[in-house]
Amino acid sequence: SSVAGNPYFIDLDILAKKGLLTKEELLEQRDNSKLVNYGWLFGARYKALRSAYSRFTPDAAYRRFVKKNESWLENYALFMALKVHYNYCQWTLWSEEHRDYKRAMEHKAEFEAEMGFWRWVQYEFDAQWQDVVDHAHRCGILIIGDMPIYVAHDSMDVWAAPEQFLLDENYNPTVVAGCPPDGFSPDGQLWGNPIYNWPLMENDGFSWWIDRVRLAYKLYDILRIDHFRGFAGYYNIPYGESTAKNGKWDAAPGVALFRTIAEKFPKAKVIAEDLGLITEDVVELLNDAGFPGMKMLHFAFYDKDSEYLPRMYEHKNCVVYSSSHDSDCTYTWVKNISGAARRRFNKECPRRAGQSRTYDLIEFAFNSIANLAVVPMQDYLELSNEEGRMNTPSTPSGNWSWRINPRYNTAKLREKIFNLTKKTKRNK
């Protein structure tokens, strides 16, 4: 689901304090592995959550949450109940009475007991998350949340609103998302997500997007919109292709969409992930929307006057990143950069006595005119790819499993970050 909370983020210690889990059940949930083990989590976490739910008594707060979120919560709860019923196979393999959303809703009373569990999961996630948000706000901290452009085919979103996507009579995509071949990926990137039915969405005033954005702003203060270029023109590949070579570009109504969003959410804060193949239509869309784009410093040294170099920033309305979840950790990147790029890096990025080149790049970002500077924790910790790489695009496994060591939270690191922030006046 593009709008539901991830059950893995529910804090089991809080459930124990509420009397919903025992000490023995908490001990079963301990996992000291260096990386996140999603297979283990799938079995262990839901076992604990079901135990907690068996001891939960609905109260007024729970009933208010269910009523307030009925528009998406009922779809989610039934979809997940059917997922369990069909042993988690993809929804296009369900029987016809459940593949068809409207027919499935007519039979939802049969799954009420299981739906109750999934409603509670979302209630508990929301309660805990709002506590995090409230604490952050008391500390003067805003939260940035990511909004992926596409959703998974095997999702509540597509099942409950198939007309919003380009699907055939069997609910399979006719075309799927991806990126064309380039110097890094000769076959391109075949993501496999279904493509939106943009004409229908525009005709109904982008109601699907308005609902999604509204729910996102209940969780976050600022939205980072992923793959922003796809709202100007998107690359689509015929369903069933084994690579992204045979795709084509089509136009998307991004200007109309973001003008509609601006009307509905006039105070909305957005960051546009405008990386990748940036054409004139993408530039025009970004200018029309007025969103800040991203400046990735790892890209800054491969051309003489790269737009990613801080001295080339034309205005403050941008966000500078030392690195990102899709890139090398800066520690590794610094070691590997060579040739003309290395010479430009040494020339453009000042060396500071007693400071590593990783922190030189962080300071380089902080000293730019960009309104916001973002540094991944892996860079603050000066981790290598082997220790801290988050995601390697176009690779099918081994991603999103980095797990921060609890020993990172030291007075020395806090002081180091604080002093650099103060020195560059980023604390204002």
N, C-alpha and C positions, 0 to 999 in steps of 0.2 A: 504494500500500500504506500502511496506517495504521501499520505497524510497521517497515518497511524504511527505511534511511537514504537521503537524497537524494544521488545521485552527483555533483551539481554542487558539493558541499561538499568533495569529495576534493581535497587539496592536491597539485597536480602537481609542485611543487618537491620535495616529499618523495619522490614517485615517481622523480624524476630522481636524487636522492641515492641511491636504492636501485639505480640503474642501469637503471631500466625505461623511462626517456624520455631522449632526446638533447636537447642545447641547442637544436638547430634545431626540434625538435618543441615545446619550451617557447615559443620565439619565436612560433610559429604560434598559440599560445593567448593571446597578449596582446590585450587589448581595452581601449582607453582611453576608451570612451564613458562619458558621465556617468551613464546609466541602465543597468540590467541588460538585455541584449538576449537574451531567452530563445530566439528563433529561431536566432540565431547560436550560442548555447550548445549547443543540441540537436545541431547538426551538428558543431561543433568539439570539444566536450568528449568525446563518445563516440568520436570518431576517435582522440583521445589515449589514452583509457582502453583502447581495443582494442589500440593499439600497445603499451601497457605490459603488458597481459595476455599478449600474444604472447611476452613475454620473461620472464614469471613462471614460477617453478618451485615447485609445491606443496611445502610443508614441514610439519613436525609442528604448528606453530601454526595453519596453515590447516586442516589436517585436524581439529584439535580444535574450531575454530570451526564448521566445517560440521556436525560431529556434534552439538555442543551446541545448535545452532540449527535442527536438522533440521525441527522441528515447523512452522515458518513459512517457512524458507529454500527448501525444495523447492517449495512452492506458488509462492513469489515467482519463483524461477528459471524454472519452467516457464511461468508466466503471461507473463513478459517475453520468453521465447524464442518463445512463440506470438504475442506482440505483434509481434515482429520479422518472424516468418513471414508474418503477415497485414498487413505494412506499417503497423503501428500503428493500424489501425482498431479500433473498440470491439468488445469480446469478443462481444457479442450478434449480431454479423455474421459470426462465424466459422462454419465448417462444424459440423454437429451433433456430430461425434465430438470436437471440441475445445471447443465451447460447454459441453458436459456435463463437469463437473469429473472425475467418476469415470472416465468413458471416456477423457478426456484423459490421466489419470494412467497408464492402461494402455498408452499409446503414448509415454510420456515418453522412452524409450530412443532414439527417433528424433531427439530434440532435445538429447541429452546434451552435444554440443559447445557449443552456444549457452548451455545452462544453466550450463556451467562458467564462462563469462564473467560471468554475473550473480551467481553465488555469490562469485566473486572480488571483484566490485564491492562487495558487502556486507561481505566480509572486510576490504577495505582501508578502507572507511568506518569500520567498527567499530574497527579498530586505531588509526586517526588520532583518532577521537572520544574513545576511552578515554585517549589521551595528553592531550587537552585537559582532560578531566574530572579526571584525576590531577593535572595542573598546577594547576587551579583549587582542588582540595581542599588541596593543599600551601600555597596562598595563603590558605586560610580562606574560600574562595568557594563558595557553593552555586549550582547551576544550575537555573533554572526552565524547564520545557518545556511547550509548549502541547499540549493534547489536544482537537482539534476533536470536537464531539459526533457529527457525521455523517461518513461516508466517501463517496467518489465512486462512482457507479454503475459506471463503467468502471474497476474496481479489482480487484486480487487478492482483496480481502476479500469482495466480493459474488460473484465468480466461484467461489471455493473453498467458500463457505458460503451458497448462495442461500436456503436454508431460514431463515436468520436475518433475512431481509428480506421485505417485502411485495411480492412479484413475481407476475406472471401466468405462464401456461404458456410464454411466449416469453422469459421472464426480464426483461421490462420492468417497471418499477415500476407498482403500481396507484395509489399516492399518493406525493407527493414533499414534501420539506421546504421551509419558507419562513417568512415573517412576514406578518401581516395588514397591510392599509393603515393608515397613520397620517398625522400632519401633515407628515411629511418625505417620505413615499412614498405617494401616493394609490392606486397599484396594488399596494402591498405589495412584498415581496421574494420572488421565485421562485428559490429556491436550486437545486432540482432533484435533491437527494440522495434516495436511497431511504430509506424509513422502516423502522425495526426491527420485527421480529415479536416484540413485547414479551412476549406470553403464552408463546411458545415459549422465549424467553430466560429468563424467570422459572422456568419448569418445569424447565429443566436446570441451575438454579443459577447462571445468568449466566456460564457457562463462557467464552463468547466474550469478555466484558468482562474477566474475570479474567486471561485470557491476554494481552489487550491492555495492561492495567494493569501486569502483571508485566514485560512487555517494555519498557514506557515507563520503569519505575523502574530499568532497567539503563542508561538513557541520561541520566536526570535525577534530581535530588534532590527537587524539588518539582514537582507537576503543577498547571498552571492549566487547569481544566476549562471549556472554551468553552461558551457558551449553556446555562448551568446550568439555566435555567428550563425547558428542554426535557425535563429528567428528571422534572419534576413534571407538566407538561402540554405537549403539542407541537401545533404548528399543521401540518396536512397538507392538501395540495391535490391534487385529482384529476389524474392523469398526463395530459399533453397540453394542459392549460390554458396560456394565453399570459400570464396575470397571476396574482397570488396572491389575487385578490378572492374567489374561490369556495371558499376553504378552510374548515376547521373545527378546533376544539380537541378533543383527546382526552387522557385521563389516561395517564401513564406510571408504572411502578412504581419511582420513584426512591428511596423510603425503603428498600424491600427490597434494591435494587441496592447502595446505599451502605453498608447494614448488612453485606451480604455482603462487600463490598470491605474494610470495617473489620476483619472477622473474619480475612480472608486476609492483610491488610497492616496490622497494628495500629499500626505506627509511621509510616504513610504521611503525608506532608505534602501538603496540597492547598490551592489557591486556587480559589474558585468565582467564575466570571464571572457575576454575578447582575444584569447590566444588562438593560434592556429593559422589557417589560410585566411587572411583578412583582405577582403576585396572592398571596392568602393561602396557597395551597398551596405556592408557591415559598418563602415565608418559613418555613413549617412544615418544609419539606424542608431548608432551610439550617440551621435550628435543630437539627433532628434529627441531621444529619450533623456539625454542629459546625465546619464549614469557615468560614474567613474569607471575607467577600465583598469586593467592590470598591467603592471610593469615588472616583468620577471628579470632579475639581474643576471641570471644564468644565460640569458639571451643577449646580453648587452655588449659583448666583446667580440662578436664575430663579424661586425661591420664597423667601418671607421666612425660613422656618425649614427649609430643605431638609435632608434626611437626609444629603446629601453635604457639608454644611458641617462643618468639623472641630469646631466647638463643639457640634454635635449628635450626635457619635459617642457611643454608649452604652457602648462597651467597646473595648478595644485589639485585639480579635480581628477585624481588618479590614486591608485593604491599600489605601492611598491612592495615586492616580495623578494626576500633573499633567495628562497627556493619554494617549491610546492610539493604537494603530495605525489605528483606525477614525475618529479625530477629526481636526479641524484641528490643525496645529502650534500650540503655545501662542502663538508670536509673532503669527501671523495671527489667532488667536482673540481675543487682547487688542485688536488693532486694530479688530475688527469688532463686539465686544460694545457694546451701546448701551441707551439708555432705563433702565428700572428695574433691569435686570440690571447695567448699567454702574455705577449708583449703589450697588448692593449690593456689587459687586466692590470698588469704591473704599473702601467702609465696612468690609467684612469682612477684606480682604486688606491688611495693613499695607504702607505704602510705606517703603522703605529708602533712605536717602541714597546716591547714587552707584550704585544698582542698578536694572536694568531691571525692568519689570513682569513679564516672563517669569520672571526669577529671584526676584521677589517671590512669585510663585505657587509656585515650587519650594520656597522657604523656608517658605511657608504649609503645604505638604504635610509637610515635614520636622518642623515644629513641632507637628504633630498627634499625638494619642495612638496612632495606628495602629501596629501592630507592625512594619509594613513600608511603605516608601515607594518607589514606582517612577517613574523619570523617563526617558522616551525620549531617546536621544542627540540627536534633532532639537531637543528643548527645551534641552538643555545647550548646543547650538551656536547656539541662537536662530535657527533656520531658518524661513522662511516656507513656506506651502503649495507655492508654485511650486518651491521648492528641496528640500523634504523630506517632502511628504505621502506616506504609505505606502499607504493604502487608502481608497477612497471607496465605502462600502457601496452595493450595488444598481447599480453601474456595471460593465459587462462587460469593460472593458479599461483598460490604463494603470495597473494596480495592482501592488504588490509589486515595483516596479522601482527603488526608491530605492537608491542606491549611495553609501556613505560615502566621502568624499574622504580619501585617506591622510594628507593634511596636517592633519587635525583633531587629531592626537595631539601637542599642544604642551605645553610646561611650564606656560604661562600657564593653559590650560584645566584641566590636572591640579590645579594649585594652587588654582584657583577652586572646583572641585568638592570638593577636600579640605578647604579652609577652611570651606565651608558645611556640610559633613558634620560636621566637628568642632564648629563653633559651635552646631549644633542637637543635638549629642550623638548623632547617628545612627551614629557610629563605634563605639559601645559594643557 
